[in-house]
């Protein structure tokens, strides 16, 4: 290769998700998550695998930080397990859970590794799913309560915040396709879930900024470019539809354009849950899009 240089200040990082690595699924007061329930249900996961132990990061976090340091990266993105902080999704915070993430942040800073926190990487407390999960507007308020607790606890040391990881996956793979927790197959539920996820994001941004004066706040999307298989009208229409379904349906409302009109036309009355003012909240200005 020709000599190439990354721009000054380029951030090299590594990333994980709580359910994928932590284990300790029912220790120290942690509540059940939708992924605990989903993976413990026979037939949902190949070979019956679960995240009960995973990489045992909950117990081996200090070793893991040394491994991250040896990689040579200067940033580490990890997610908070909501049910480790609020076992029932709302109410009294679980102090051992807060202490775990506080130790993790301190350990990263001591190694000069910048922490990047994701508040939601798919492990909704099962207690909230029992109320309807992301299909229920009441879960939005629970997320704001959770975001407030975590950002008040860690906001003095953490400045980089991601509200949600890939809400399309949470909503459509979890509530329409059934391949992820909670394993439902209902388009209306997926549409309601996606809206309430975006609404919770918009409401959480100012809460995080209030608790962390120098916060950089964003959201991570699974953007997937679509290329028509041929120049035919049918293939162009198909690519445009999938672009709307996966990309524009989230990007457009986040930047103040509202839901794409072609998708609104297609979904019609399915979007009756959208209330006045919601789209203004969703388009709260961001510092970045992941």
Helices and strands as residue ranges (DSSP letters): E 13-15, H 18-21, H 34-40, G 46-48, H 57-71, E 75-79, H 82-85, H 95-110, E 114-120, H 126-129, G 133-135, H 138-154, E 160-165, H 167-168, I 169-173, H 174-175, H 187-211, E 216-220, H 233-242, I 243-248, H 249-254, H 261-267, G 268-271, H 278-282, E 288-289
